Amino acid sequence: FHILAGKAVNDTLRTSLSSRDTQVEMVRQETAGYECFSGEIMESGSH
């Protein structure tokens, strides 16, 4: 899962060279979403 997600982020970063500000902001939001999602999985797994 993490490898696939990383590839998707890399593809988005590559595309961001054409419209950088918008794409970078999207990547930032997606990355924050991944971190939040991973955190929830870890917390639920530890209970």
C-alpha positions as CSV (number, residue, x, y, z in Angstrom):
1,F,0.0,0.0,0.0
2,H,2.7,2.5,1.0
3,I,4.7,1.8,-2.2
4,L,1.7,2.4,-4.4
5,A,0.8,5.5,-2.5
6,G,4.4,6.8,-2.9
7,K,4.3,6.2,-6.6
8,A,1.0,8.1,-6.9
9,V,2.6,11.0,-5.0
10,N,5.7,10.9,-7.2
11,D,3.5,11.0,-10.4
12,T,1.7,14.0,-9.0
13,L,4.9,15.7,-8.2
14,R,6.2,15.1,-11.7
15,T,3.0,16.7,-13.1
16,S,3.4,19.6,-10.7
17,L,6.2,21.1,-12.8
18,S,3.6,22.4,-15.2
19,S,1.2,24.0,-12.7
20,R,3.3,23.9,-9.6
21,D,1.4,25.9,-6.9
22,T,-1.9,24.1,-7.4
23,Q,-0.3,20.7,-7.6
24,V,2.0,21.2,-4.7
25,E,-1.0,22.2,-2.5
26,M,-2.9,19.1,-3.7
27,V,0.1,16.9,-2.8
28,R,0.3,18.5,0.6
29,Q,-3.3,17.8,1.3
30,E,-3.0,14.2,0.0
31,T,0.1,13.6,2.1
32,A,-1.7,14.9,5.3
33,G,-4.6,12.6,4.5
34,Y,-2.2,9.6,4.2
35,E,-0.6,10.4,7.5
36,C,-3.9,10.8,9.2
37,F,-5.2,7.6,7.7
38,S,-2.1,5.7,8.8
39,G,-2.3,7.1,12.3
40,E,-5.9,5.9,12.6
41,I,-4.9,2.4,11.5
42,M,-2.1,2.3,14.0
43,E,-4.3,3.5,16.9
44,S,-7.1,1.1,16.1
45,G,-4.6,-1.7,15.8
46,S,-3.1,-1.1,19.2
47,H,-6.4,-1.2,21.1
